[in-house]
């Protein structure tokens, strides 16, 4: 089919046929109009004929908008720009917004998107028409056009206010949920809370999930399909889009974990996969920031792991992968859905189900990790996961030694080799050897002696030798040389290593004394003395001065711990109340000390206060990693133990979980 040109004898008849609603003519014009590109000059001849068809037809008005770039609102050059100026100068298009036929009104509400940049009064006109429009389908198209035309310049905030009002008051569910989604698309970067009513938005959201408004996109008209191929492709690739609204409703509940969980459980009770997916997606951020009773949520995620929908299964797995120990009740369900061996590693990443069990140190996955040492030795974090098991994975020692012999290279390991884990896609022999040795030292240190000769005397290497303990005795002379280093971090690492490898407490104390008053390294030095126990008893007076002097909170907490572990003096722990209040990130260390002391009645009020705080002690707006969640959960457990140790009949504090 050849393109039309100016003066073509076929053009007038084709335009007249299309204006009369002839489906063949309409389809032909759609096929001649490039999709997403500048249109041909014949469009300038076609638009007046199509626009002034009598009577107006919805499909014809829709064609006018498509030819003039209603779907390309940013395009203001070439023939398309001339077509838009032509439409803007003709008042017929805006007049059709009040046509008697609702189909024509809807098509006109779509077509005006082509000219909104050229008509300054268009946003107000569209809002006025929206207020007077009785047909919900037309209001829906008008609403989207209001957003497109109104979000530029000074109209941004007015558009948001209009959307919030529609979300609260419109009688049609589809219009209300669309207003909420459009509002969140504009509001996503704003620090201010949403302007709509959270309670009404919650009801709208749940009703939209129940009615399936989020599951099926609008069908593509076969007449307009040639020009709207992109829309057809979007239909195939469509994914849910209500989770920003869930986030907004949650934001209205602020730090009330109970209200947020109630919303998520209501979504999980709806028989709709999109509601399940969005609930699981949002649940992760709730757990990462707030404390709460998450066992029912984890149980539900575990049940969905075995469901038929792959999208929901992925969302449930993602939730469990991001919440650390909180997800432990789902371990059996995760084990039940372990992938087949061909899917244990994909693109260098260990399968999520295997990774979850490895993070939880579930011994049932150890045989898989052992096989991966041979089948996918460069899988990301493989060696780190094995090392995390410690001596519980000692049966993997033989395989680790065999892999070390296979990857060993002449000479020492390269300095700076990562002590644990592998970068994704790494195939470096040095990195692989370092990771294997790290795992071997963790699971079977007594079997690592033959492989420690090549460990470099740097910070990572000294840490590895320290963990190897007596097995690294052959490296004692080299460790001694590092004790005199001018690099404080290296010297302190050497002090720890010399104590654990040789038992030479005097050499370690010499280094710790050197940095005892150093503001940058005092905590590491004091912790080193605490590890020496009674052998550092001579430092009790100095530790007391650091505790009672003008030291920082971290130094004071470290000094109190050292006093207890070195000479059994619990008095320093009584002085940590202010530190507890001023430095939330130090609370896990202080709570552990109070639990160790046992008779810490003075700490009960702090423990009760902590249990009443709904936000995790180290939380940020970005949430927490699984390891940070584990730290906070241990803090809560220690607070409960402090209360239990010091009250025979504890009065229950007000808790959020």
N, C-alpha and C positions, 0 to 999 in steps of 0.2 A: 504494500500500500504506500503510495507516494505521499510526501508531505504537501500540505496546502501552501499556496503562495498568494501574495497580493494579486488580485485580478484573476484568480483561478475561477473558471466558469462553474466549477463544482461547489465553490464555497457558499454562495448565497443559499442555494437549495439545501445544502447540508446544515447550515446554521438554522434555517427555517424549520427543517425537520426536527432538529434537536430541540429548538424552542417549543415545538409542539409536543414534546415528550416522546418522540420516536426512540425506542431503546437501541436500535441499530445505529442511528446517528449519534446518540450519546456515547455509545461504546466506541465508535470510530474516533470521535473527538478526544476521548480519554486516551486512546491508543496513540494518537498523534501528539499528545502533550507529553514532553519528557518528564519523567518522574524525578523531582528534586533538582531540576536544572532550569536554566532560563528558557522561557517558552518562545515560540516562533511568532513572527509579526502578524500572522493571520489571527492571533488571539485578539488583537486590537479591533479587528473587524467583527469578531464573533461576540464579544462581550455586550455591546449595545443591543444586538438582536436577542441574545439570550436573556439579558436583564429585563427587557421590556416585553417579554412574552405575555400574551393575554389569553387565558388567565395564567397567572404565575404557577409554576409547578415546583415542588420541593426538589426533585432530582435535578432540575435545570438550575435552580439557584445554587444548589450544592456544586454543580459543575462550574458556575461562575466563580465561586470561592476557590475551587481547586486550580482553575486556570490562572487566577490572579495571585496565587501563592498564599492562600490562607494557612497552609501547613508550613510555609517558609516565611514567617513573619519578619525574620531578620534580613531577607533579601530585598535590597532597594537599589538595584542596578539593572541595566539592560532593558529588554522588552518587558520583563516582569515589573520593573519600577514604573514604566509608562502605563502598564495595565492597571496598576494600583492607583496611580494618579487619575486615570480615567474613571475608575469606580468612585473614588473619593469626591470627584466633581459632580457626580450624578447622584441626586438624592433618592433615587429609586431604591437602592439597597437598604438604607436605614428605614425607609417607609415600609418595606416588607416585614420589618420587625413587628408590625401591628396588623399583619394580614389576618383574614378570618381563618385561614387554614393553618392548624398548628404545625403541620409538616413544613410548610413554607416558612413559618416563623422560626422553626428550629434551624432550617437550612440557612436562613438569613443571619441568625445568631452565630452560626459557624463562619459564614462568608465574610462578615465584617472584620474578622481577625486580619484579613489581608490589608485593611486600610486604617487600622487603629493608630498608626504612627502619623497619619495625615489628618486625623480628625480629633482635635484636642478635647472636644466635648463628648466624645464617644463613651468614656467610662461612666459618666453620670447618666447618659442616656440608657446605657445597658442596665445599670442598677435600678433606674426608674422602671424600665420594662420588666426586670426581674420581679420587682415588688408587685406589679400589676398582672403578671402572667399567671393564668390559672392551671396550665398544663405542666405537670411535674417534669416530663421529658424535655420540654422546651426550657424550663427553669434550669435544668441540669446543664444544657449547652450554654445558656446565657451566663451561668455562674462561671464556667471555665473561661468564657470570653471576657467576663469582667476581670478575672485575674490577669489574663494575658494583656489586656489593654490598660490595666490600672496600676501595675507594679513598677512603673517607671517614674523617676523623679519624686515629687511630693505625694504621689498617690499610693506609695508603698504601705504606709501605716494605715491609711484610710481603707485600703483593700483588706488588710488583715482584720481591721475592726468589723468590716462588713461580713467577712467570712465567719468570724466568731459569733456574730449575731445570727447568721443563718444556721450555724451549727446548733445553736441553743433553741431556735424557734421554728424552723421550717417543719411543716407537717409531713413531708415526704422523707422516708428513711434514706433513700439513695442520695437525695440532695444533701441531707445532713452529713452523711459520711463523706461525701465528696468535698463538702466545705471543710471538714476536719483534715482530710488528707491534703487539700490545697493549702490550708493554713499552715500545716507542719512543713510543707515544702518551702514556705516563705520564712518560717520561724526557726528553722533548725539551728541557726547560728546565734540566735538572740539569747542573752543571759536572763531575760525577763521571763516570768512564768506565763504560760498561755492565758489568753484573755477569755477563753470560753469556760463554761461551767464544767468542772471535772466530773461531777456526778451524772449530768446529762450526757456528756461525751462517753462515759462508761456504758450507759444504757444503749446509746446509739451504736457503739462499737460492737457490743455483744450481739445486738439484734442484726447487725450487718453480717457478722460471721454466721449466725444461725440461718439467715436467708440466702447465704451463698453469694452475696454481692461481690465478694473478693475472689471468687474462684473462676469465673468465666468472663473473658473480655467480650466486648461488643463484636458481633459478627461483621465480617467485611462484605459489603454489598458487591455482588458479582458484576454489576454494571461499572462500578468505580474501581474494581479490583486492578485493572491494568495500571492506573496511576498510583494506587495505594498498595503496591507490592510490599512496601516497608511495613505497613500495618498488618498485612497478612503474616509476614515473618514474625512480627512482634507477638501475634497470637500464638505461634508455635513456641516461642521462647518466654512466654509470660510467667511471671513469678508474683507472689503475694506482695502487697504494698501497704498494709495497715500497721505494720510494726512501729512506724514513727508516731502514730496516734496512740498506740499502747504506751510508748515512752512518755508521751505528753500527759496521759491520764496518770501514769505512775508519778510523774513529776508533781502533779497536784497533791499527791499523798505525802510528798516530801520524805521524811525518814520513818514513816509508819510501815514497817515491814509486814505487819499483819494485813493491812489494807492492800498492799501490793500483791501479797501472796493470794489474797482472796480473789483479786482480779484474775491472776494467772490460773488459779484452780477453776474458776468459772469458765475460762477459755478452754481449759483441758476437758471440762465436762461437756462441751459442745461436740457433737459428732461431725467434725469438719477438720480435715487435715491441715487447712491453712491456719485455723485457730490454734491447733496444736503446735505447728511450726513456729508461729509468732510467739506463743507463750514460752516455749523452750528457748527461743532466741533471747527473749527479754529476761528470762529467769537467771541467766548467767550473770548479767550485770547486777541483779538484785543480790545474789549470793556474794558477789565480789565486793559489795559495798556495805551491806547491812547484815546484822546478826538476826537470826530467826529460826523457827522450827522447820527445817528443810527436809526432814525425813519423808513426809508424805509426797513432797515434790520430787525427790530423788526416786522414790518408789514408782511414781507415775512415769518418770522418764525411763526407768528400767523396764517397765511393762511395754512401753512404746518401742523399745529396741527390737522387739520381736515382731513388730507390726508389718503390714504389707507395703506401706508407703515408704520408698527410699528417701524421700525428702525429710519426712518426719524422723526416720531412723538416724539420718545424718545430724539433724538438729539435736536429738537426744544425746547422741555421742559427743557432739561438740560441747553441750552443757556439762556432761560428766568430765570431759577432758579439761575443763577450765575451773573446777571448783575443789581440786585437791581432795583432802580427807573427808570433806563433806559428802563426797560421792561414794564413800566406801560401802554403804548399804546396797549399792547396785552392782557390786563386784561379781556376784554369781550370774546376774543377767548379762553382764558384759562378757563373762567367760563363755556363756552359752551361745553367743553370736560371733565368736572368733572366726575370722575369714579363713578360707582355704589357703594352703601354703603358697599358692601362686600370687596371693594378694597380701602377703605379710609385709612386703615393702613395695611402695609405689613411688617412683621418681625419687628414690633416696630417702623417703620418709617411712618410718615404721607405721603400720596400720593403727588408727586411733584406738581400737579395742585393745590391742597389745600394749600400746603406750599407757593407757589408763591403768591396766593391771600392773604394769611395771612401776608406775608412779606410786601406786598403792602398795608396792612390794609384795604382791601376791605371788606365792611360790609356784602356783600352777602354770605360770607363763615362763618359768625358767628354762624348760626344755626348748621352747621356741627361741628364746634369746640365744641359747647355746647353738642351735642350728644356724641362726643368722650369722654367728661368728664365721661360719664357713661359706654360707650362701650369699650373704649380703654384708660383708665385713665393714663396708663404708657407710652403712645406714646411719642416718643422723641420730645422735645421742645413744647409740647402742651400748657403747662401753660405759657411758655415764649411768645408764639404767642398771647395768650389771653391777657396777661398783656400789650403787645405792643399797643393794641387798646385804653388803658386808659378808660376814662369815656364813650367813644363811645360804649363800650361793657357792660355798666352797667346792661343791662337786663340779663346778665349771672350771676349777683350777687347771686340770689336765688340758682341756681344750684351749684355755687362754695361753698356757705355756707352749702348746704346739703352734698356735697362731703367731706367738711372739718369735719363735724360731723361724717360722716361714717368712716373717716380715723384717727380721733383724737385718741391719746393715752394718758394715764395718765402721768402727769409730763410735763416738758418743752420740746420743740423741742431739738433734739441733737445738740450740738455746732458744727458749721461747716456745717450744712445742706445747700445745695445749694439754693440760694434765688430765682432761676428761672430755669425752664427747668428740664428735667430728663435725666440721662444717658440712652443710648439705653439698653433696657432689664432690667432696674432697677425696683424692686418691693418693695423697702424699704418704710415702712409706714412713717418714718420720712421725707424722701426725697419727697414723694408724698404730705405730709402735708405742707412742706415748699413751694413747687411749687404752691399749691392751694392758700395758704395764700398770696404769692407774687402776684398772679393774682387778688385775691379779693381786696387787698390794692390798686392795680392799677386801677381797674374798678369801685369799690364802696367802697372807704375807710371808709365812715361813717358807713358801715355795718360790719366792721371788729373788732370792739371793743372787742367782746367776745372772739376772737381768738388770741389776741395779748399778753395775759398773759404769754404764754409759749415761746415767742420769746427770744432767748438768747441775752445777752448784749455783743455781739462780733461785728466785723465790718459789717458783712452782716446783723445781726439783727438790729443794729443801723440804717443802711440805710433803712431797712424796716420800722422801727418806724418813721423815718424822713418823709418817703413818706406817712405814715398814718396820720401825722400831729396831729391835736387836738384830733383825735380819740384815740391816744395812751397816753392821759394825765395820766392815771393810772400808767404809767411806769416812770414818771418824776423823782422820787427819785432814781431809779436805774440808770437812765441816768446820774444824777448828780454825782454818784460815779465813773463813767467812765471818767469824765472830768479830774480827777487827775491822770489818768493812766500814767505810764512811757512809754507806747507804743504810739508813736506819731500818728500812723495811727488810733488807737482806740480812742485816745483823740480828734483828729480832727473830726472823725465821730460822736463822742458824742457831740461836739460843734455844729455841723450842726443839729443834732437831737434835742438838747435842744432848739435851736432857732425855729425850725419848729413845735415842739410839744408844747412848753410852751410860746414862744415869749420872752424868757429871753436873750436879746442881750448882757447884761453885762457878763453873764457866758460864752457865746460864745466868746466874745472879749478877755476875760482872756486867753483862750486857743490859740486864734489866735496870741495874743501878744507873747506868749511863743515860738512860732515857726516862728515868722515873719522873723527872721534873719537866720533861719536854712536852709542851702543850699538844703537839701534833701526834705524839706516840706514847703518851703516858698511859692511856687505857690498855694498849697492847702490852706494855711493860708490867702493869699491875696485874693483868690477867695471867701473864706468864708466872708471876710470883704466886698467884692463887693456885696454879697448876702444880707448883712445887710442894704445896701443903706445908707440913710442919717444918720442912727444911728451910722455909723462908720466915721462920718465927722471929728472927731478929729484926724484921722489917715492920713489926706490929706498930711501933711508935710512929714511924714515918707514914704508915698507912692511915693511922688515926689523924695525923695532921692533914693529910690530903682530904680526908673525909670532912673534917671540921673547918678547913680553911676556905679560901675563896676559889675553889676549883669549880670547873664546869660540872654540869649534872652527870654526864657520862663518867667522868673521873670519880665523882663521889659514889655513884652506884657501883663502879668497879672496885673501889676501895672497901666499901661495905661488904661486898661478896668475898674479897680477899681476906678481910679480917675474920670472917666466919670460917673460911676453908683453911686458913693458915693456923689460927690459934683458937678457933671455936668461939670467938667473941661475937655474940648476937646483938650487941648494943648498937652497932652501926646501922643495922637494919631499921631500928626505931627512928632514925634520922632521915629516912628516905621519903617521908610523906610529901614534902614540898617537891622533891624531884619527881615523884609520881604525878603530881598535879601539873607540873610545868612541862614535862617531857613525855608525852604519851608513847613515843616509840621505844622508850626504855622500860616501859611497864612489864613486858614479858620477862625481862631479866630480874626485875624486882620481885614480881610475883613468884618466880621460881625460887628465889632466895627465901621468901617468907614461908613457902611450902617446906623447904629444907629445914628451916629452923623449927617449924612445928608449933611452938608456943608463941604465936604472933597475934595476940588479941588486938593490939593496936592497929593491925592491918585490916580488920574486918570491915570497918566503915569504907575503906578504899575499895575493897573487893566488892562490897554490895553496890557501891556507886558505879563501879565498872560494869557490873552485870545489868544495870539499869540503862546503860547507854546503848542506843540502837545501832549506832554507826561503828564499824570496825575501827580499832584504835589507830591503825596506820592507813586508813582509807583515803583515797583521793577521788576526784571526779572521774578519773580514768579507770577506777576499779583496781583490783589487786591481782597478782599472779597466784597460781595455786599454792606456791610455797609460802607466800605472805598470808593467804587465808589460813593455812595450817598453823602459822605462828599465832594468829589471832584466836583460833579455836583452842590452842593450847593455853593461851592467856586466860580464856574463859574457864577452862577446866581447872587451872591453878587457883583462880579466884573462888570457885566453888569449894575446892579443897581447903583453902585458907579458912573459909567460913565453917566448914565441917570440923576442922581440927580445933576450933576455938569456941564452939558453942554446942552444948549438949542438946539444946532445944532451939535451934536457930529459927528466928522469925524470917519467913520468906521475903526477900526483897521484891520490889516491883520489877519484873523482868519483861523483856520484849520477846523472849523465846523460851 
